[in-house]
Amino acid sequence: MGYLPQIIGGPLLAEAAGLFSRRSLMIGLSVSRAALVAVMAFAGMPFAALCALLLITVMLGASFSGARSALLPGVLPASQLASGAELSSISGRAGQVLGFLAGGAVVAALGPRGTLMIGAVTLLAAAAISFAISASS
């Protein structure tokens, strides 16, 4: 459920991703993922429906990661691109490990619904930050 959608989602959504600017795409994907996660938190859905929503959310996340990676050459000079890509990769992995640790504690404290709502809020915050950055540049 976690990795197969990334493998499938990237190539399937790549064509659609080419229709929008990368920043607009990242904002739209963050808002879409926030909506899906919020639906998972509020709706009393069967397990299969939750799994389907998770699959879609992870697929959209693969496109988000691709758009973020594609922005690096526009942000960093060519001489710093390799080290910037590596730093982005390392910080992403470290954030994932810390997220797993914190996520376990948050699920224990707030339960699955509360944790999903925090996830939806953080995705909306990411969209707002991306929008603010794109509006200022």
DSSP file (Angstrom, degrees, kcal/mol; ACC not computed):
  #  RESIDUE AA STRUCTURE BP1 BP2  ACC     N-H-->O    O-->H-N    N-H-->O    O-->H-N    TCO  KAPPA ALPHA  PHI   PSI    X-CA   Y-CA   Z-CA
    1    1 A M              0   0    0      0, 0.0    57,-0.1     0, 0.0     0, 0.0   0.000 360.0 360.0 360.0 -21.8    0.0    0.0    0.0
    2    2 A G        +     0   0    0      2,-0.1     4,-0.2     3,-0.1     0, 0.0   0.853 360.0  21.6 -94.7 -37.4    2.9    2.4    0.5
    3    3 A Y  S  > S+     0   0    0      2,-0.1     4,-1.8     3,-0.1     3,-0.4   0.793 108.8  66.4-106.6 -32.7    5.3    1.8   -2.4
    4    4 A L  H  > S+     0   0    0      1,-0.2     4,-2.4     2,-0.2     5,-0.3   0.905 100.3  53.2 -59.7 -42.8    3.4    0.2   -5.2
    5    5 A P  H  > S+     0   0    0      0, 0.0     4,-3.5     0, 0.0     5,-0.3   0.842 106.9  53.7 -62.0 -30.3    1.2    3.4   -5.7
    6    6 A Q  H  > S+     0   0    0     -3,-0.4     4,-1.6    -4,-0.2    -2,-0.2   0.902 110.1  46.5 -67.9 -39.7    4.4    5.4   -6.0
    7    7 A I  H  < S+     0   0    0     -4,-1.8    -1,-0.2     2,-0.2    -3,-0.1   0.897 123.3  34.4 -68.1 -40.1    5.7    3.2   -8.7
    8    8 A I  H  X S+     0   0    0     -4,-2.4     4,-1.9    -5,-0.2    -2,-0.2   0.893 115.8  55.0 -80.5 -42.6    2.4    3.2  -10.6
    9    9 A G  H  X S+     0   0    0     -4,-3.5     4,-2.5    -5,-0.3     5,-0.2   0.849  99.1  59.8 -65.3 -38.4    1.4    6.8   -9.8
   10   10 A G  H  X S+     0   0    0     -4,-1.6     4,-0.9    -5,-0.3    -1,-0.2   0.965 112.4  35.8 -56.8 -58.2    4.5    8.5  -11.1
   11   11 A P  H  > S+     0   0    0      0, 0.0     4,-0.5     0, 0.0     3,-0.3   0.878 118.4  51.8 -65.7 -36.6    4.3    7.3  -14.7
   12   12 A L  H  < S+     0   0    0     -4,-1.9     4,-0.4     1,-0.2     3,-0.3   0.887 118.2  36.0 -67.6 -37.7    0.5    7.5  -14.8
   13   13 A L  H  X S+     0   0    0     -4,-2.5     4,-2.2    -5,-0.2    -1,-0.2   0.476  92.7  91.0 -95.0  -2.3    0.2   11.0  -13.6
   14   14 A A  H  X S+     0   0    0     -4,-0.9     4,-1.2    -3,-0.3    -1,-0.2   0.890  86.3  51.0 -61.8 -40.1    3.4   12.3  -15.4
   15   15 A E  H  < S+     0   0    0     -4,-0.5     3,-0.4    -3,-0.3     4,-0.3   0.919 112.2  45.8 -64.8 -43.7    1.4   13.4  -18.4
   16   16 A A  H >4 S+     0   0    0     -4,-0.4     3,-1.5     1,-0.2     4,-0.3   0.859 107.4  59.2 -66.4 -34.4   -1.1   15.3  -16.4
   17   17 A A  H >< S+     0   0    0     -4,-2.2     3,-1.1     1,-0.3    -1,-0.2   0.804  95.7  63.4 -65.1 -28.5    1.7   16.9  -14.4
   18   18 A G  T 3< S+     0   0    0     -4,-1.2    -1,-0.3    -3,-0.4    -2,-0.2   0.603  90.6  68.0 -71.2 -11.0    3.1   18.4  -17.6
   19   19 A L  T <  S+     0   0    0     -3,-1.5     2,-0.3    -4,-0.3    -1,-0.2   0.626 100.3  49.5 -83.5 -13.4    0.0   20.5  -18.1
   20   20 A F  S <  S-     0   0    0     -3,-1.1     2,-0.1    -4,-0.3     0, 0.0  -0.826  93.0 -94.9-124.6 159.0    0.6   22.7  -15.1
   21   21 A S     >  -     0   0    0     -2,-0.3     4,-2.7     1,-0.1     5,-0.2  -0.413  41.8-115.8 -66.2 153.3    3.5   24.7  -13.7
   22   22 A R  H  > S+     0   0    0      1,-0.2     4,-2.5     2,-0.2     5,-0.2   0.893 113.9  48.1 -62.7 -40.6    5.4   22.8  -11.1
   23   23 A R  H  > S+     0   0    0      2,-0.2     4,-2.3     1,-0.2    -1,-0.2   0.924 112.8  47.9 -67.6 -42.9    4.5   25.1   -8.2
   24   24 A S  H  > S+     0   0    0      1,-0.2     4,-2.7     2,-0.2    -2,-0.2   0.904 112.0  51.3 -62.3 -39.7    0.8   25.1   -9.1
   25   25 A L  H  X S+     0   0    0     -4,-2.7     4,-2.8     2,-0.2     5,-0.2   0.927 109.2  49.6 -61.8 -45.6    0.9   21.4   -9.4
   26   26 A M  H  X S+     0   0    0     -4,-2.5     4,-2.2     2,-0.2    -2,-0.2   0.896 112.4  47.8 -63.0 -40.0    2.5   21.1   -5.9
   27   27 A I  H  X S+     0   0    0     -4,-2.3     4,-2.4     2,-0.2     5,-0.2   0.944 113.9  46.8 -65.0 -47.4   -0.1   23.4   -4.4
   28   28 A G  H  X S+     0   0    0     -4,-2.7     4,-2.6     1,-0.2    -2,-0.2   0.892 112.5  49.6 -62.0 -40.7   -2.9   21.5   -6.0
   29   29 A L  H  X S+     0   0    0     -4,-2.8     4,-2.7     2,-0.2    -1,-0.2   0.890 110.2  50.7 -67.4 -38.4   -1.6   18.1   -5.0
   30   30 A S  H  X S+     0   0    0     -4,-2.2     4,-2.3    -5,-0.2    -2,-0.2   0.926 113.1  45.6 -64.1 -43.3   -1.1   19.2   -1.4
   31   31 A V  H  X S+     0   0    0     -4,-2.4     4,-2.3     2,-0.2    -2,-0.2   0.916 114.0  49.3 -65.5 -42.8   -4.7   20.5   -1.3
   32   32 A S  H  X S+     0   0    0     -4,-2.6     4,-2.2     1,-0.2    -2,-0.2   0.923 112.3  47.1 -62.8 -44.2   -6.0   17.3   -2.9
   33   33 A R  H  X S+     0   0    0     -4,-2.7     4,-2.5     1,-0.2    -1,-0.2   0.884 110.1  53.7 -65.7 -37.2   -4.1   15.1   -0.6
   34   34 A A  H  X S+     0   0    0     -4,-2.3     4,-2.5    -5,-0.2    -1,-0.2   0.915 109.1  49.2 -61.7 -42.3   -5.3   17.2    2.4
   35   35 A A  H  X S+     0   0    0     -4,-2.3     4,-2.2     2,-0.2    -2,-0.2   0.920 111.7  48.1 -63.7 -43.5   -8.9   16.7    1.3
   36   36 A L  H  X S+     0   0    0     -4,-2.2     4,-2.0     1,-0.2    -2,-0.2   0.910 112.8  47.9 -63.7 -41.8   -8.4   12.9    0.9
   37   37 A V  H  X S+     0   0    0     -4,-2.5     4,-1.7     2,-0.2    -1,-0.2   0.892 110.7  51.8 -67.3 -38.8   -6.8   12.6    4.3
   38   38 A A  H  X S+     0   0    0     -4,-2.5     4,-2.3     2,-0.2     5,-0.3   0.892 107.9  52.0 -64.3 -38.7   -9.6   14.7    5.9
   39   39 A V  H  X S+     0   0    0     -4,-2.2     4,-2.3     1,-0.2    -1,-0.2   0.904 108.2  51.8 -63.2 -40.1  -12.2   12.4    4.3
   40   40 A M  H  < S+     0   0    0     -4,-2.0     5,-0.2     1,-0.2    -1,-0.2   0.861 112.0  47.5 -63.3 -33.7  -10.4    9.4    5.8
   41   41 A A  H  < S+     0   0    0     -4,-1.7    -2,-0.2    -5,-0.1    -1,-0.2   0.888 121.9  30.9 -75.1 -39.3  -10.5   11.1    9.2
   42   42 A F  H  < S+     0   0    0     -4,-2.3     2,-0.2    -5,-0.1    -2,-0.2   0.857 100.2  80.8 -92.7 -37.5  -14.2   12.1    9.2
   43   43 A A  S  < S-     0   0    0     -4,-2.3     2,-1.7    -5,-0.3     0, 0.0  -0.487  73.2-133.8 -78.3 138.3  -16.0    9.5    7.2
   44   44 A G        +     0   0    0     -2,-0.2    -1,-0.1     0, 0.0    -4,-0.1  -0.631  48.3 167.0 -85.6  80.1  -17.0    6.2    8.8
   45   45 A M        -     0   0    0     -2,-1.7     2,-0.0    -5,-0.2    -5,-0.0  -0.579  40.1-102.1 -99.4 155.7  -15.8    4.2    5.8
   46   46 A P     >  -     0   0    0      0, 0.0     4,-1.9     0, 0.0     3,-0.4  -0.350  40.2-106.7 -67.1 159.0  -15.2    0.5    5.4
   47   47 A F  H  > S+     0   0    0      1,-0.2     4,-2.4     2,-0.2     5,-0.2   0.864 118.5  56.5 -57.4 -40.5  -11.5   -0.6    5.5
   48   48 A A  H  > S+     0   0    0      1,-0.2     4,-2.1     2,-0.2    -1,-0.2   0.884 106.8  49.7 -62.5 -38.5  -11.4   -1.2    1.7
   49   49 A A  H  > S+     0   0    0     -3,-0.4     4,-2.4     2,-0.2    -1,-0.2   0.895 109.7  51.2 -67.3 -39.5  -12.5    2.4    1.0
   50   50 A L  H  X S+     0   0    0     -4,-1.9     4,-2.4     1,-0.2    -2,-0.2   0.905 109.4  50.7 -62.3 -40.8   -9.8    3.7    3.4
   51   51 A C  H  X S+     0   0    0     -4,-2.4     4,-2.4     2,-0.2    -2,-0.2   0.898 109.5  50.7 -63.8 -40.0   -7.2    1.6    1.6
   52   52 A A  H  X S+     0   0    0     -4,-2.1     4,-2.2     2,-0.2    -2,-0.2   0.911 111.0  48.2 -64.4 -42.1   -8.4    3.0   -1.8
   53   53 A L  H  X S+     0   0    0     -4,-2.4     4,-2.5     2,-0.2    -2,-0.2   0.893 111.5  50.5 -65.2 -38.7   -8.1    6.6   -0.5
   54   54 A L  H  X S+     0   0    0     -4,-2.4     4,-2.5     2,-0.2     5,-0.2   0.913 108.4  52.6 -63.5 -42.2   -4.7    5.8    0.9
   55   55 A L  H  X S+     0   0    0     -4,-2.4     4,-2.1     1,-0.2    -2,-0.2   0.921 111.7  45.3 -59.3 -45.9   -3.6    4.4   -2.5
   56   56 A I  H  X S+     0   0    0     -4,-2.2     4,-2.4     2,-0.2    -1,-0.2   0.906 111.8  52.7 -65.3 -42.1   -4.8    7.6   -4.3
   57   57 A T  H  X S+     0   0    0     -4,-2.5     4,-1.7     1,-0.2    -2,-0.2   0.904 111.1  46.1 -61.2 -42.3   -3.1    9.8   -1.7
   58   58 A V  H  X S+     0   0    0     -4,-2.5     4,-1.6     2,-0.2    -1,-0.2   0.880 110.2  54.2 -69.5 -37.4    0.2    8.0   -2.1
   59   59 A M  H  X S+     0   0    0     -4,-2.1     4,-1.3     1,-0.2     3,-0.2   0.922 109.7  47.1 -61.2 -43.5   -0.1    8.2   -5.9
   60   60 A L  H  X S+     0   0    0     -4,-2.4     4,-2.0     1,-0.2    -1,-0.2   0.850 107.0  58.5 -66.1 -33.1   -0.5   11.9   -5.7
   61   61 A G  H  X S+     0   0    0     -4,-1.7     4,-2.4     1,-0.2    -1,-0.2   0.841 100.3  56.6 -64.2 -33.5    2.4   12.1   -3.4
   62   62 A A  H  X S+     0   0    0     -4,-1.6     4,-2.0    -3,-0.2    -1,-0.2   0.906 108.0  47.2 -64.8 -40.7    4.6   10.5   -6.0
   63   63 A S  H  X S+     0   0    0     -4,-1.3     4,-2.4     2,-0.2    -2,-0.2   0.880 110.1  53.5 -67.2 -37.1    3.7   13.3   -8.4
   64   64 A F  H  X S+     0   0    0     -4,-2.0     4,-2.6     2,-0.2    -2,-0.2   0.935 109.0  48.5 -60.8 -46.7    4.4   15.9   -5.7
   65   65 A S  H  X S+     0   0    0     -4,-2.4     4,-2.4     1,-0.2    -2,-0.2   0.891 111.0  50.9 -62.1 -39.9    7.9   14.4   -5.2
   66   66 A G  H  X S+     0   0    0     -4,-2.0     4,-2.1     2,-0.2    -1,-0.2   0.909 111.0  47.6 -63.9 -42.2    8.6   14.5   -8.9
   67   67 A A  H  X S+     0   0    0     -4,-2.4     4,-1.1     2,-0.2    -2,-0.2   0.898 111.5  51.2 -66.1 -40.0    7.5   18.1   -9.2
   68   68 A R  H  X S+     0   0    0     -4,-2.6     4,-0.7     1,-0.2     3,-0.5   0.919 111.3  47.4 -63.0 -43.3    9.6   19.1   -6.2
   69   69 A S  H >< S+     0   0    0     -4,-2.4     3,-0.7     1,-0.2    -1,-0.2   0.872 108.3  55.3 -65.5 -36.7   12.7   17.3   -7.7
   70   70 A A  H 3< S+     0   0    0     -4,-2.1     4,-0.3     1,-0.2    -1,-0.2   0.730 101.3  59.9 -69.9 -21.1   12.1   19.0  -11.0
   71   71 A L  H >X S+     0   0    0     -4,-1.1     3,-1.1    -3,-0.5     4,-1.0   0.744  84.3  81.4 -76.3 -23.2   12.1   22.4   -9.3
   72   72 A L  H XX S+     0   0    0     -3,-0.7     4,-2.9    -4,-0.7     3,-1.1   0.882  86.4  53.5 -54.4 -46.0   15.7   22.0   -8.0
   73   73 A P  H 34 S+     0   0    0      0, 0.0    -1,-0.3     0, 0.0    -2,-0.1   0.804 109.8  50.3 -62.6 -25.1   17.5   22.9  -11.3
   74   74 A G  H <4 S+     0   0    0     -3,-1.1    -2,-0.2    -4,-0.3    -3,-0.1   0.659 117.5  39.1 -82.4 -15.9   15.5   26.2  -11.3
   75   75 A V  H << S+     0   0    0     -3,-1.1    -3,-0.2    -4,-1.0    -1,-0.1   0.788 112.8  53.2-101.5 -36.8   16.4   27.0   -7.7
   76   76 A L  S  < S-     0   0    0     -4,-2.9     5,-0.1    -5,-0.2    -1,-0.1  -0.767  84.9-111.5-105.6 145.9   20.0   25.9   -7.5
   77   77 A P    >>  -     0   0    0      0, 0.0     3,-1.7     0, 0.0     4,-0.6  -0.379  36.5-108.5 -66.4 155.0   22.9   26.9   -9.7
   78   78 A A  G >4 S+     0   0    0      1,-0.3     3,-0.7     2,-0.2     4,-0.5   0.824 117.9  59.4 -56.7 -34.2   24.3   24.0  -11.8
   79   79 A S  G 34 S+     0   0    0      1,-0.2    -1,-0.3     2,-0.1     4,-0.2   0.739 113.4  37.2 -68.8 -21.3   27.5   23.8   -9.6
   80   80 A Q  G <> S+     0   0    0     -3,-1.7     4,-2.5     1,-0.1    -1,-0.2   0.357  89.2  96.5-109.8   3.9   25.4   23.1   -6.5
   81   81 A L  H <X S+     0   0    0     -3,-0.7     4,-2.7    -4,-0.6     5,-0.2   0.919  83.6  47.8 -63.8 -46.0   22.7   20.9   -8.1
   82   82 A A  H  > S+     0   0    0     -4,-0.5     4,-2.2     1,-0.2    -1,-0.2   0.938 116.6  42.6 -62.8 -47.1   24.2   17.5   -7.2
   83   83 A S  H  > S+     0   0    0     -4,-0.2     4,-2.5     1,-0.2    -1,-0.2   0.871 114.4  52.1 -69.0 -33.9   24.9   18.4   -3.6
   84   84 A G  H  X S+     0   0    0     -4,-2.5     4,-2.3     2,-0.2    -2,-0.2   0.899 109.7  48.7 -66.3 -40.4   21.5   20.1   -3.3
   85   85 A A  H  X S+     0   0    0     -4,-2.7     4,-2.2     2,-0.2    -2,-0.2   0.903 113.4  47.5 -65.2 -40.8   19.7   17.0   -4.6
   86   86 A E  H  X S+     0   0    0     -4,-2.2     4,-2.8    -5,-0.2     5,-0.2   0.914 111.7  49.6 -67.3 -42.1   21.7   14.8   -2.2
   87   87 A L  H  X S+     0   0    0     -4,-2.5     4,-2.6     1,-0.2     5,-0.2   0.895 110.8  50.7 -62.6 -39.8   20.9   17.1    0.7
   88   88 A S  H  X S+     0   0    0     -4,-2.3     4,-2.1     2,-0.2    -1,-0.2   0.911 111.9  47.8 -62.8 -42.1   17.2   17.1   -0.3
   89   89 A S  H  X S+     0   0    0     -4,-2.2     4,-2.2     2,-0.2    -2,-0.2   0.929 113.4  46.5 -64.4 -46.6   17.3   13.3   -0.4
   90   90 A I  H  X S+     0   0    0     -4,-2.8     4,-2.6     1,-0.2     5,-0.2   0.928 114.0  47.2 -64.0 -45.3   19.1   12.9    3.0
   91   91 A S  H  X S+     0   0    0     -4,-2.6     4,-2.5     1,-0.2    -1,-0.2   0.866 110.8  53.5 -66.8 -33.8   16.8   15.4    4.7
   92   92 A G  H  X S+     0   0    0     -4,-2.1     4,-1.9    -5,-0.2    -1,-0.2   0.916 111.0  45.3 -64.2 -42.7   13.7   13.7    3.2
   93   93 A R  H  X S+     0   0    0     -4,-2.2     4,-2.2     2,-0.2    -2,-0.2   0.907 113.6  49.1 -67.3 -41.6   14.8   10.3    4.6
   94   94 A A  H  X S+     0   0    0     -4,-2.6     4,-2.6     1,-0.2     5,-0.2   0.913 111.2  50.5 -63.9 -41.1   15.6   11.8    8.0
   95   95 A G  H  X S+     0   0    0     -4,-2.5     4,-2.5    -5,-0.2    -1,-0.2   0.866 108.4  53.0 -63.3 -35.9   12.3   13.5    8.0
   96   96 A Q  H  X S+     0   0    0     -4,-1.9     4,-2.3     2,-0.2    -2,-0.2   0.928 110.2  46.5 -65.8 -44.4   10.6   10.2    7.1
   97   97 A V  H  X S+     0   0    0     -4,-2.2     4,-2.1     2,-0.2    -2,-0.2   0.942 115.4  45.8 -62.7 -47.6   12.3    8.4   10.0
   98   98 A L  H  X S+     0   0    0     -4,-2.6     4,-3.0     1,-0.2     5,-0.3   0.873 111.0  54.7 -63.4 -35.9   11.4   11.2   12.5
   99   99 A G  H  X S+     0   0    0     -4,-2.5     4,-2.9    -5,-0.2    -1,-0.2   0.888 106.5  50.5 -64.1 -39.3    7.9   11.3   11.1
  100  100 A F  H  X S+     0   0    0     -4,-2.3     4,-2.0     2,-0.2    -2,-0.2   0.926 113.4  46.0 -63.0 -43.9    7.5    7.5   11.8
  101  101 A L  H  X S+     0   0    0     -4,-2.1     4,-1.6     2,-0.2    -2,-0.2   0.953 118.2  40.8 -63.6 -50.1    8.6    8.0   15.3
  102  102 A A  H  X S+     0   0    0     -4,-3.0     4,-2.7     1,-0.2     5,-0.2   0.884 111.8  57.8 -66.3 -37.6    6.5   11.1   15.9
  103  103 A G  H  X S+     0   0    0     -4,-2.9     4,-2.7    -5,-0.3     5,-0.2   0.896 104.1  51.4 -60.6 -41.1    3.6    9.5   14.1
  104  104 A G  H  X S+     0   0    0     -4,-2.0     4,-2.0     1,-0.2    -1,-0.2   0.912 112.0  46.7 -61.5 -42.2    3.6    6.5   16.4
  105  105 A A  H  X S+     0   0    0     -4,-1.6     4,-2.0     2,-0.2    -2,-0.2   0.900 113.0  49.1 -66.5 -40.3    3.5    8.8   19.4
  106  106 A V  H  X>S+     0   0    0     -4,-2.7     4,-3.6     2,-0.2     5,-0.6   0.902 110.4  50.3 -68.0 -40.4    0.7   11.0   17.9
  107  107 A V  H  X5S+     0   0    0     -4,-2.7     4,-1.7     1,-0.2    -1,-0.2   0.910 111.3  49.5 -62.9 -40.8   -1.4    7.9   17.1
  108  108 A A  H  <5S+     0   0    0     -4,-2.0    -1,-0.2    -5,-0.2    -2,-0.2   0.880 119.9  37.3 -64.4 -37.0   -1.0    6.6   20.6
  109  109 A A  H  <5S+     0   0    0     -4,-2.0    -2,-0.2    -5,-0.1    -3,-0.2   0.897 134.1  18.6 -83.2 -41.9   -2.0   10.0   22.0
  110  110 A L  H  X5S-     0   0    0     -4,-3.6     4,-0.7     1,-0.2    -3,-0.2   0.598  98.8-127.4-109.1 -14.2   -4.7   11.2   19.6
  111  111 A G  H  X< -     0   0    0     -4,-1.7     4,-2.0    -5,-0.6    -1,-0.2  -0.145  43.0 -61.6  84.7 171.8   -5.8    8.0   17.9
  112  112 A P  H  > S+     0   0    0      0, 0.0     4,-2.6     0, 0.0     5,-0.2   0.894 132.1  51.1 -62.2 -43.0   -6.1    7.5   14.1
  113  113 A R  H  > S+     0   0    0      1,-0.2     4,-2.2     2,-0.2     5,-0.2   0.928 111.7  46.6 -63.7 -44.8   -8.7   10.2   13.4
  114  114 A G  H  X S+     0   0    0     -4,-0.7     4,-2.0     1,-0.2    -1,-0.2   0.889 112.6  50.7 -63.1 -38.8   -6.7   12.9   15.2
  115  115 A T  H  X S+     0   0    0     -4,-2.0     4,-2.2     2,-0.2    -2,-0.2   0.908 109.1  50.5 -66.4 -41.7   -3.5   11.8   13.5
  116  116 A L  H  X S+     0   0    0     -4,-2.6     4,-2.4     1,-0.2    -1,-0.2   0.888 109.0  52.2 -63.1 -38.2   -5.2   12.0   10.1
  117  117 A M  H  X S+     0   0    0     -4,-2.2     4,-2.5     2,-0.2    -1,-0.2   0.897 107.9  50.9 -66.2 -38.7   -6.5   15.5   10.9
  118  118 A I  H  X S+     0   0    0     -4,-2.0     4,-2.5     2,-0.2    -1,-0.2   0.911 110.0  51.3 -62.3 -40.8   -3.0   16.6   11.8
  119  119 A G  H  X S+     0   0    0     -4,-2.2     4,-2.0     2,-0.2    -2,-0.2   0.913 109.8  48.9 -61.1 -43.3   -1.8   15.2    8.5
  120  120 A A  H  X S+     0   0    0     -4,-2.4     4,-2.2     1,-0.2    -2,-0.2   0.910 111.6  49.5 -63.3 -42.0   -4.5   17.1    6.6
  121  121 A V  H  X S+     0   0    0     -4,-2.5     4,-2.5     1,-0.2    -2,-0.2   0.905 110.2  50.1 -65.2 -41.1   -3.7   20.3    8.4
  122  122 A T  H  X S+     0   0    0     -4,-2.5     4,-2.3     2,-0.2    -1,-0.2   0.876 109.5  51.4 -67.5 -34.8    0.1   19.9    7.6
  123  123 A L  H  X S+     0   0    0     -4,-2.0     4,-2.1     2,-0.2    -1,-0.2   0.901 111.0  48.1 -65.8 -39.7   -0.7   19.3    3.9
  124  124 A L  H  X S+     0   0    0     -4,-2.2     4,-2.5     2,-0.2    -2,-0.2   0.892 110.2  52.2 -65.7 -38.3   -2.8   22.4    3.9
  125  125 A A  H  X S+     0   0    0     -4,-2.5     4,-2.6     2,-0.2    -2,-0.2   0.905 108.2  51.1 -63.7 -40.4    0.0   24.3    5.6
  126  126 A A  H  X S+     0   0    0     -4,-2.3     4,-2.5     1,-0.2    -1,-0.2   0.906 110.5  49.0 -62.4 -41.2    2.4   23.1    2.9
  127  127 A A  H  X S+     0   0    0     -4,-2.1     4,-2.5     2,-0.2    -2,-0.2   0.907 111.4  49.6 -64.0 -41.3    0.1   24.3    0.2
  128  128 A A  H  X S+     0   0    0     -4,-2.5     4,-2.6     2,-0.2    -2,-0.2   0.905 111.8  47.9 -65.7 -41.5   -0.3   27.7    1.9
  129  129 A I  H  X S+     0   0    0     -4,-2.6     4,-2.5     2,-0.2    -2,-0.2   0.929 112.8  48.4 -64.7 -44.5    3.5   28.0    2.2
  130  130 A S  H  X S+     0   0    0     -4,-2.5     4,-2.6     1,-0.2    -2,-0.2   0.901 112.5  49.2 -62.0 -40.3    4.0   27.0   -1.4
  131  131 A F  H  X S+     0   0    0     -4,-2.5     4,-2.4     2,-0.2    -2,-0.2   0.926 110.8  49.6 -64.7 -44.4    1.3   29.5   -2.5
  132  132 A A  H  X S+     0   0    0     -4,-2.6     4,-1.6     1,-0.2    -2,-0.2   0.902 112.7  47.4 -62.1 -41.2    2.9   32.3   -0.5
  133  133 A I  H  X S+     0   0    0     -4,-2.5     4,-1.1     1,-0.2    -1,-0.2   0.923 113.5  46.9 -66.1 -44.3    6.3   31.6   -2.0
  134  134 A S  H  < S+     0   0    0     -4,-2.6    -2,-0.2     1,-0.2    -1,-0.2   0.839 111.5  51.9 -69.0 -31.0    5.0   31.5   -5.5
  135  135 A A  H  < S+     0   0    0     -4,-2.4    -1,-0.2     1,-0.2    -2,-0.2   0.820 110.0  49.1 -72.9 -30.0    3.0   34.7   -5.0
  136  136 A S  H  <        0   0    0     -4,-1.6    -1,-0.2     1,-0.2    -2,-0.2   0.665 360.0 360.0 -84.1 -16.1    6.1   36.5   -3.7
  137  137 A S     <        0   0    0     -4,-1.1    -1,-0.2    -5,-0.1    -2,-0.2   0.450 360.0 360.0-102.8 360.0    8.3   35.4   -6.6
